[in-house]
Amino acid sequence: MLIFSRAIEKQILASIEKRGITILLGPRQAGKTTLVKQILADRKEEENYFNCELADVRKYFVLGDPDSLRTLIGDKKLVVFDEAQTIENIGKILKVFYDTYPDIKIIATGSSSFELANKIREPLTGRADEFMLYPLSLQEIASVYTLTRERLDSLMRYGCYPAVVAAGSDEEKEAEVKRIATNYLYKDVFTFEALRNPRAFENLVICLAGSSGRVVHAASIAKDAGMAPKTAEEYMRLLEQAFVIKRMYSFSRNYANELKKSYKVYFLDGGVRNVFSGASLGEPSDTERGVRFEALLFSEFMKRDTLTPFPPRTHFWRTTDKKEIDFVRVSGNALHAYEAKFAARDVSFNVFLKRYPDATTHVITPDTLLPKCAIPNV
């Protein structure tokens, strides 16, 4: 089995050495279980892993009875509770346990932010470090594979989930990413949220996949999906909490004709987006390649930002006469503008720089991206 080096591991190891609980969130199949098991194996503590989806483990989690959980743990000083979101009242249970047994270090993982994070953040305020694990970044993939243009095309087509990247053939990659995409909806959203109209919800996901990288008008996309705009907004929030999509809002400092309060929608994994849009089959057009490359860069920003306590904010910039910058990263007063171009071409930042002359600018192409497998730092 291929083991990819995960950049977040150093921070998790540092957290283990401190008091408190370590929380690791992220989508299903992003590699959380593999990572925590590897950490335990390196410490020769493999038996300290507990899968909270198993009834024999779940029965020890009793609200107000920390000694019940202590019975499960025994004399272990470091334990992993995987898929902790499946435990009712998990935040309160862990709070009482930590207050009773502060010397026992717990790593709790969860695959849905609306499952684990909402249940655990308030009870564990001041008692927990929280980390996010997304699908593989380019640098993490480069720890195993040499990244070529051909492999970049494959990543943009099938996505960056570990099992997908490790699959041997295109047929295996496609089957794997389709399975993951289906699990997103039917395990993470449909199972935990009482959706009033599942068919319309699926239509919304398909509409969003087809609108990747474009300004989304809630009323229009709600109409296409067959739902009210308010319902579309609610469902997009659920999709964000399930790590399916991320909204990126427009950047403006109130100059005339800049778009304000507008947003684009990106899928956090390009393969999942392609499944829902139907774009994973066949040879992509040049336009489709550009859409995929831009989405890949957005995902790279998100993955990089998990390693930084106070990361830059990521926006797009556009005027009413359609002058546009793909990404504007805002860090304090500093602005960094990025244009993503799958095929090399002349790019002008002149209009943007007239308004924001202190901004730095970058053009990212496959040829500039692949040598270091990273976007230039802010």
C-alpha positions as CSV (number, residue, x, y, z in Angstrom):
1,M,0.0,0.0,0.0
2,L,1.3,3.4,-1.0
3,I,1.9,5.8,1.9
4,F,2.0,9.5,1.0
5,S,3.8,11.9,3.3
6,R,1.2,14.3,4.7
7,A,2.3,17.9,5.4
8,I,0.0,18.2,8.4
9,E,1.7,15.3,10.3
10,K,4.4,17.5,11.9
11,Q,1.7,19.8,13.4
12,I,-0.3,16.8,14.7
13,L,2.9,15.3,16.3
14,A,3.6,18.6,18.0
15,S,0.0,18.7,19.3
16,I,0.3,15.2,20.7
17,E,3.1,16.4,23.0
18,K,0.8,19.0,24.5
19,R,-2.1,18.6,26.9
20,G,-5.5,18.7,25.3
21,I,-7.4,16.9,22.6
22,T,-6.4,16.8,19.0
23,I,-9.2,16.9,16.4
24,L,-8.6,15.9,12.8
25,L,-11.4,16.8,10.4
26,G,-11.7,16.1,6.7
27,P,-13.7,14.4,4.0
28,R,-14.1,10.6,3.9
29,Q,-11.2,8.8,2.2
30,A,-8.9,11.8,2.5
31,G,-6.4,9.7,4.5
32,K,-7.3,10.5,8.1
33,T,-7.4,6.9,9.2
34,T,-4.2,6.0,7.4
35,L,-2.4,9.0,9.0
36,V,-3.4,8.3,12.6
37,K,-2.6,4.6,12.2
38,Q,0.8,5.5,10.8
39,I,1.4,7.8,13.8
40,L,0.5,5.0,16.2
41,A,2.6,2.5,14.3
42,D,5.7,4.7,14.4
43,R,5.2,4.8,18.2
44,K,4.5,1.1,18.3
45,E,1.1,1.7,19.8
46,E,-1.1,0.2,17.0
47,E,-3.5,-1.2,19.6
48,N,-4.4,2.3,20.7
49,Y,-6.8,2.8,17.7
50,F,-10.6,2.6,18.2
51,N,-13.1,2.8,15.5
52,C,-16.2,4.6,16.9
53,E,-18.4,3.1,14.2
54,L,-18.2,-0.3,15.9
55,A,-20.8,-1.2,18.5
56,D,-18.2,-2.8,20.8
57,V,-16.4,0.6,21.0
58,R,-19.5,2.9,21.1
59,K,-20.9,1.3,24.2
60,Y,-18.1,2.8,26.4
61,F,-19.0,6.4,25.5
62,V,-21.5,7.3,28.2
63,L,-22.3,10.9,29.0
64,G,-21.4,11.8,32.5
65,D,-19.5,8.5,33.1
66,P,-15.8,9.1,32.3
67,D,-14.8,5.9,34.0
68,S,-16.7,3.8,31.4
69,L,-14.4,5.2,28.7
70,R,-11.4,4.7,31.0
71,T,-12.3,1.0,31.1
72,L,-11.9,0.9,27.3
73,I,-8.6,2.8,27.3
74,G,-7.0,1.0,30.2
75,D,-3.5,2.3,30.9
76,K,-2.9,3.8,27.5
77,K,-1.6,7.4,27.4
78,L,-2.4,8.1,23.7
79,V,-5.5,6.9,21.9
80,V,-7.3,7.5,18.6
81,F,-11.0,7.7,18.3
82,D,-11.7,7.4,14.6
83,E,-15.1,8.6,13.1
84,A,-15.9,10.2,16.4
85,Q,-18.8,12.1,14.9
86,T,-20.9,8.9,15.1
87,I,-21.0,9.1,19.0
88,E,-23.9,11.0,20.4
89,N,-22.8,13.9,22.7
90,I,-19.2,13.3,21.7
91,G,-18.0,16.8,22.7
92,K,-19.5,16.7,26.1
93,I,-18.3,13.2,26.7
94,L,-14.7,14.1,25.8
95,K,-14.8,17.3,27.8
96,V,-15.8,15.4,31.0
97,F,-13.2,12.7,30.3
98,Y,-10.4,15.2,29.7
99,D,-11.3,17.1,32.8
100,T,-11.2,13.9,34.8
101,Y,-8.1,12.3,33.1
102,P,-6.1,15.2,31.6
103,D,-2.9,13.1,31.2
104,I,-4.5,10.8,28.6
105,K,-4.0,12.2,25.1
106,I,-6.9,11.8,22.6
107,I,-6.9,12.2,18.8
108,A,-10.5,12.4,17.5
109,T,-11.2,12.2,13.8
110,G,-14.3,13.1,12.0
111,S,-15.4,13.1,8.3
112,S,-18.1,15.7,8.4
113,S,-17.7,19.2,9.9
114,F,-21.4,19.5,10.6
115,E,-21.1,16.2,12.5
116,L,-18.0,16.5,14.6
117,A,-17.0,20.2,14.6
118,N,-20.4,21.5,15.6
119,K,-20.7,18.9,18.4
120,I,-17.2,19.3,19.7
121,R,-16.1,22.9,19.4
122,E,-18.2,24.5,22.1
123,P,-17.8,21.8,24.8
124,L,-14.0,21.6,24.1
125,T,-13.2,25.4,23.9
126,G,-9.7,25.8,25.2
127,R,-9.1,22.1,25.4
128,A,-8.5,21.1,21.7
129,D,-6.2,21.7,18.7
130,E,-8.1,21.3,15.4
131,F,-6.6,20.3,12.1
132,M,-8.0,19.7,8.6
133,L,-6.9,17.0,6.2
134,Y,-8.0,17.5,2.6
135,P,-7.2,15.1,-0.4
136,L,-3.5,15.1,-1.4
137,S,-1.7,18.2,-2.4
138,L,0.7,18.2,-5.4
139,Q,3.7,18.3,-3.0
140,E,2.3,15.3,-1.1
141,I,1.8,13.4,-4.4
142,A,5.3,14.3,-5.4
143,S,6.6,12.4,-2.3
144,V,5.7,9.2,-4.2
145,Y,5.4,10.1,-7.9
146,T,7.3,12.3,-10.3
147,L,4.8,14.9,-11.5
148,T,4.7,15.2,-15.3
149,R,2.2,16.9,-17.6
150,E,0.6,13.5,-18.2
151,R,0.1,12.9,-14.5
152,L,-1.2,16.5,-14.0
153,D,-3.8,15.8,-16.7
154,S,-4.8,12.6,-14.8
155,L,-5.0,14.5,-11.5
156,M,-7.2,17.2,-13.0
157,R,-9.4,14.5,-14.5
158,Y,-9.7,12.0,-11.6
159,G,-8.8,14.1,-8.6
160,C,-6.4,13.8,-5.7
161,Y,-7.9,11.4,-3.2
162,P,-5.2,8.9,-2.1
163,A,-7.0,5.8,-3.3
164,V,-7.7,7.5,-6.7
165,V,-4.1,8.6,-7.1
166,A,-2.8,5.2,-6.1
167,A,-5.1,3.3,-8.5
168,G,-3.2,1.6,-11.3
169,S,-5.5,2.2,-14.4
170,D,-7.8,4.9,-15.6
171,E,-10.7,2.5,-15.2
172,E,-9.8,1.9,-11.5
173,K,-9.4,5.6,-10.9
174,E,-12.8,6.4,-12.4
175,A,-14.5,3.7,-10.4
176,E,-12.9,4.9,-7.2
177,V,-13.7,8.6,-7.6
178,K,-17.3,7.7,-8.5
179,R,-17.6,5.7,-5.3
180,I,-16.2,8.6,-3.3
181,A,-18.6,11.1,-5.0
182,T,-21.6,8.9,-4.2
183,N,-20.5,8.5,-0.6
184,Y,-20.3,12.3,-0.2
185,L,-24.0,12.6,-0.9
186,Y,-25.5,9.4,0.5
187,K,-23.4,9.0,3.6
188,D,-22.5,12.5,4.6
189,V,-25.5,14.5,3.6
190,F,-28.5,12.3,3.0
191,T,-27.8,10.2,6.1
192,F,-27.4,13.1,8.5
193,E,-29.7,15.8,7.1
194,A,-33.4,15.4,6.5
195,L,-33.5,16.8,3.0
196,R,-36.9,17.8,1.9
197,N,-36.2,17.2,-1.8
198,P,-33.3,14.8,-2.5
199,R,-33.8,14.9,-6.2
200,A,-33.6,18.7,-6.3
201,F,-30.5,18.5,-4.1
202,E,-28.8,16.2,-6.6
203,N,-29.8,18.6,-9.4
204,L,-28.2,21.5,-7.5
205,V,-24.9,19.5,-7.2
206,I,-24.9,18.9,-10.9
207,C,-25.7,22.5,-11.6
208,L,-22.8,23.7,-9.4
209,A,-20.4,21.2,-11.0
210,G,-21.3,22.7,-14.4
211,S,-20.7,26.2,-13.0
212,S,-17.3,25.6,-11.6
213,G,-15.2,28.8,-11.7
214,R,-18.1,31.0,-12.8
215,V,-20.0,33.6,-10.8
216,V,-23.0,31.9,-9.3
217,H,-26.4,33.6,-9.2
218,A,-28.4,31.9,-6.5
219,A,-31.8,32.7,-8.0
220,S,-30.8,31.3,-11.4
221,I,-29.1,28.2,-10.2
222,A,-32.0,27.5,-7.7
223,K,-34.4,27.7,-10.6
224,D,-32.3,25.3,-12.7
225,A,-32.2,22.9,-9.8
226,G,-36.0,23.2,-9.1
227,M,-35.9,24.8,-5.6
228,A,-36.3,28.2,-3.9
229,P,-33.2,30.4,-3.6
230,K,-33.3,30.2,0.2
231,T,-33.3,26.4,-0.1
232,A,-30.4,26.5,-2.5
233,E,-28.4,28.6,-0.1
234,E,-29.1,26.1,2.7
235,Y,-28.0,23.2,0.6
236,M,-24.8,24.9,-0.5
237,R,-24.0,25.5,3.2
238,L,-24.5,21.7,3.8
239,L,-22.2,20.9,0.8
240,E,-19.6,23.2,2.3
241,Q,-19.8,21.5,5.7
242,A,-19.5,18.1,4.0
243,F,-16.3,19.2,2.3
244,V,-17.8,18.9,-1.2
245,I,-17.7,22.6,-2.3
246,K,-16.2,25.9,-1.2
247,R,-17.5,29.3,-2.0
248,M,-15.0,32.0,-3.0
249,Y,-16.3,35.6,-2.7
250,S,-15.4,38.6,-4.7
251,F,-12.7,41.1,-3.6
252,S,-13.6,44.8,-3.6
253,R,-12.6,47.9,-1.8
254,N,-15.6,49.8,-3.1
255,Y,-14.2,51.1,-6.3
256,A,-16.8,51.8,-8.9
257,N,-18.0,48.8,-11.1
258,E,-16.3,46.1,-8.9
259,L,-18.5,43.1,-8.2
260,K,-19.5,43.0,-4.5
261,K,-21.0,40.2,-2.5
262,S,-20.7,37.8,-5.5
263,Y,-19.2,34.4,-5.3
264,K,-17.9,31.4,-7.3
265,V,-18.2,27.8,-6.3
266,Y,-15.4,25.3,-6.5
267,F,-15.4,21.6,-5.7
268,L,-12.6,20.8,-3.3
269,D,-11.7,17.8,-5.5
270,G,-11.7,18.1,-9.2
271,G,-12.4,14.4,-9.7
272,V,-15.6,14.7,-7.7
273,R,-16.6,17.7,-9.6
274,N,-16.0,15.9,-12.9
275,V,-18.2,13.0,-11.8
276,F,-21.2,15.3,-11.1
277,S,-20.7,17.3,-14.2
278,G,-20.2,14.3,-16.4
279,A,-16.8,15.8,-17.5
280,S,-14.7,12.8,-16.3
281,L,-15.4,10.9,-19.5
282,G,-13.8,11.6,-22.8
283,E,-11.0,13.9,-23.9
284,P,-11.6,17.4,-22.4
285,S,-11.7,20.5,-24.6
286,D,-9.1,23.3,-24.1
287,T,-11.8,25.3,-22.3
288,E,-12.5,22.4,-19.9
289,R,-8.8,21.9,-19.3
290,G,-8.6,25.6,-18.2
291,V,-11.5,25.2,-15.9
292,R,-9.9,22.1,-14.3
293,F,-6.5,23.8,-13.9
294,E,-8.1,26.8,-12.2
295,A,-10.0,24.6,-9.8
296,L,-6.8,22.6,-9.1
297,L,-5.1,25.8,-8.0
298,F,-8.0,26.8,-5.8
299,S,-7.7,23.4,-4.1
300,E,-4.0,23.9,-3.7
301,F,-4.6,27.2,-1.9
302,M,-7.1,25.5,0.5
303,K,-4.7,22.7,1.3
304,R,-1.8,25.0,1.9
305,D,-3.9,27.2,4.2
306,T,-4.5,24.2,6.5
307,L,-0.9,24.5,7.5
308,T,-1.1,28.1,8.6
309,P,-2.8,29.4,11.8
310,F,-4.0,32.7,10.1
311,P,-3.9,32.0,6.4
312,P,-4.6,34.6,3.7
313,R,-8.2,35.1,2.4
314,T,-8.7,33.9,-1.1
315,H,-11.1,35.9,-3.4
316,F,-11.6,36.6,-7.1
317,W,-11.8,40.1,-8.6
318,R,-14.1,41.2,-11.4
319,T,-15.6,44.3,-12.8
320,T,-19.1,44.8,-14.3
321,D,-17.4,45.0,-17.8
322,K,-15.8,41.6,-17.1
323,K,-12.2,42.5,-16.3
324,E,-11.2,39.7,-14.0
325,I,-8.4,38.2,-11.9
326,D,-8.7,34.5,-11.0
327,F,-7.4,34.7,-7.4
328,V,-6.6,37.6,-5.1
329,R,-5.0,36.5,-1.9
330,V,-5.3,39.0,1.0
331,S,-2.8,38.9,3.9
332,G,-3.1,42.0,6.1
333,N,-2.7,44.9,3.7
334,A,-0.8,42.8,1.2
335,L,-2.5,41.7,-2.0
336,H,-1.3,38.9,-4.3
337,A,-3.0,38.4,-7.7
338,Y,-2.9,35.1,-9.6
339,E,-4.0,34.2,-13.1
340,A,-4.3,30.4,-13.9
341,K,-3.5,29.6,-17.5
342,F,-3.3,25.9,-18.6
343,A,-2.0,27.1,-22.0
344,A,0.7,29.9,-22.0
345,R,-0.7,33.2,-23.2
346,D,-0.2,36.9,-22.6
347,V,-1.8,38.1,-19.4
348,S,-2.4,41.7,-18.4
349,F,-2.9,42.8,-14.8
350,N,-3.0,46.5,-15.8
351,V,-6.5,47.3,-14.9
352,F,-6.2,45.6,-11.5
353,L,-2.8,47.3,-10.8
354,K,-4.2,50.7,-11.6
355,R,-6.4,50.3,-8.6
356,Y,-4.1,48.3,-6.5
357,P,-0.6,49.3,-7.5
358,D,1.1,47.6,-4.5
359,A,-0.2,44.2,-5.4
360,T,2.2,41.5,-6.6
361,T,1.2,39.4,-9.6
362,H,1.7,35.8,-10.7
363,V,0.8,33.8,-13.8
364,I,0.6,30.1,-13.0
365,T,0.9,27.5,-15.8
366,P,1.7,23.8,-15.7
367,D,5.3,24.7,-16.7
368,T,5.7,27.0,-13.7
369,L,3.8,24.8,-11.3
370,L,5.3,21.3,-11.9
371,P,9.0,22.0,-11.2
372,K,8.3,22.8,-7.5
373,C,4.8,21.4,-7.3
374,A,3.7,24.5,-5.5
375,I,2.1,27.9,-6.1
376,P,4.4,30.8,-5.2
377,N,4.0,31.8,-1.6
378,V,2.1,34.8,-0.5
